[in-house]
Amino acid sequence: MALRLTFMGTPEFAVPTLSEIVTRGHEVAAVYTREPKPAGRGMALQPSPVEREARRLNLPVLTPKTLKTSDAEAAFRAHGADAAVVVAYGLILPKAILDALPRGAFNLHASLLPRWRGAAPINRAIMAGDRETGVMVMQMEEGLDTGPVALGECVPIAPDMTAGELHDALVPIGAGLMAHALNALERGALTFTPQAAEGVTYAAKIDKNETRIDWRKPWQEVHNHIRGLSPFPGAWCEIAVEGKPVRVKILRTARGDGSGPPGTILDDQLTVACGEGAVRILELQRAGARAMTTDDFLRGTPLAPGARLA
């Protein structure tokens, strides 16, 4: 017998899971997502990726600002859902909401718990230089990503892999895992393993104040910082163009050869000295322009060896 579910998610990462559970025949009573936000040049309100997919599937959409009121609890209970599927929703589920679900709430989380609990596990795993991560289905509790794990799968992180590439690798795996979890839940065969008490780390939301590149750090840390923030929000620096500072996002790098004062361009391939070693910039994006390769960028913005990036 198919489950009656509420789905709670917001970004593109959550969309394939919503599509998969509908394809598997589960009844989605309601989709909860974050309210539309202004974006673009006209700052028009833009629905979340999950809202767009829910509308395409003709599912009812709710965008409450909080779930902590009695009205929000009553509205949630009125759906009569057996369980909830939660994927990067963005709001905390209070105890009253969790208690309203006879068979529980199940969160799809993009890390190998208990490592990288929290908002930005994909970015933080790469920024820390982790060699593997994964995706897990866990039963939700009141704590932040503390619940027992039902299913999980490991994914290697290649040395030059960006956050965007890792995101895309985890998405289909996560959608499949959640589908398997719900199938087991239907049969009463879903089992759980408590998270380890050791090895807990937290993946804090990326703050704009930590996106600027610090060329004084060793090349590996600079490289991890850049790929961990690529393509969004993007690690950045400033270059001097006709005597004026221009902000540029660095989207892809590799290990480079040479040394020099941190931030110094060492050759005509845009190799930049770090506090130890160097990185070679492969892809970058000037403010207001498209992303481009180093060769294309240098054709329009020549930067000679000896110039400095700040």
Secondary structure, 3 states (H helix, E strand, C coil): CCCEEEEEECCHHHHHHHHHHHHCCCEEEEEECCCCEEECCCCEEECCHHHHHHHHCCCCEECCCCCCCHHHHHHHHCCCCCEEEEECCCCCCCHHHHHCCCCCEEEEECCCCCCCEECCHHHHHHHCCCCEEEEEEEECCCCCCCCCEEEEEEEECCCCCCHHHHHHHHHHHHHHHHHHHHHHHHCCCCCCECCCCCCCCEECCCCHHHCECCCCCEHHHHHHHHHHCCCCCCEEEEEEECCEEEEEEEEEEEEECCCCCCCEECCCCCEEECCECEEEEEEEEECCCCCEEHHHHHHHCCCCCCCECC
